[in-house]
Amino acid sequence: TLEGVLGALADPTRLRIVLFLQKKSGDCASCTEAAPNAGMAKSTLSHHYRILREAGLVRTVKKGVEHRNVLRSEDINARFPGLLKLITK
């Protein structure tokens, strides 16, 4: 829902994660690579990624022992046209 997406993006940490993943242009990034703060606890980072996944903003794939994340740009643009462009301003 739009409320779920906007609620997820309302948190500055999650917004920074989405903006970082958007700059990757479809490439995957590890959870720690996209973390806005290098000293962030893994449990806190996991919480933020869970919120982003539940909102439909991020897709997470496990590769070996690492979780790789990608922004679901096509899905977001199909459902909410122009939303990603608005948040980058």
N, C-alpha and C positions, 0 to 999 in steps of 0.2 A: 504494500500500500504506500501511497505518498506519505502518509503520516509516519510509517515505519522508516522509510528512507530519510525523511527530514529529521526524524528523531535520532537516527544513527549519525547523521552528519552534524547534528547540533553540538556534539562533543568535539572540542578542538583537537584532541588526539586522534580521533577517528577521521576527522576531516583531513588532517595532515597525512594520514596513512593513505586515504583515497587519492589525494592530490599526488603523492609520490607514485602510487601505482598507475595513475593516469599518465604521468610523464614517461613511464616505462612502455607505453603504447602496446599493450598486449603481451609483453614479456612477463614472466613470472618473477617474483621476488620472495625471498624467505621472510619469515615473520620479523626476525631481528634486523634484516636489511631495510625493511620499510618502517621500522620503529622510529618515531620522531625523537626519542630520547634514548641514548645508548644505555643508560643506567636503569631503564624501566624493568621492573620485575616481570619474569616470564608469565606469572599468573595474571598480572594486570594486562599484559599484551594479549594473552589468550582470551581474556574477557572481551577486549575491544574487537578482536577478530571474530569472536562468536556473534557479537551484535551486528557486525558488518555482514557476516554470512546470513544471519537470520533476516536481515533487511533486504537481502538479494543483491548486495553491492559487490561482494567478493566471492570468488570460487577458490577453494583450497584443495590442493592435490598433494598427497603424500608421496614423496620420492625418496626412497630409502628411509633414513631417520629424520629427514627434513620435510617440513610443510612448506609448499610453494603456493603463493597467492597471486591471483590475477584479477584485475578489475573487470567486471562483467559489463563493459562499455556498450556492446551491441544490444544486450538485453535491456539495459537502463535506457538507452536512447530510443528503443522501440516502445517501451512502456511510458517513458516520460521524456519526450523529445525536447532537447535543449537544456535539460537539467545540468548535465556535466559542464556545459559551456558557462552556465550561470555561476556555478560554484568556483570556477577558476578566476573570476573577476575580482 
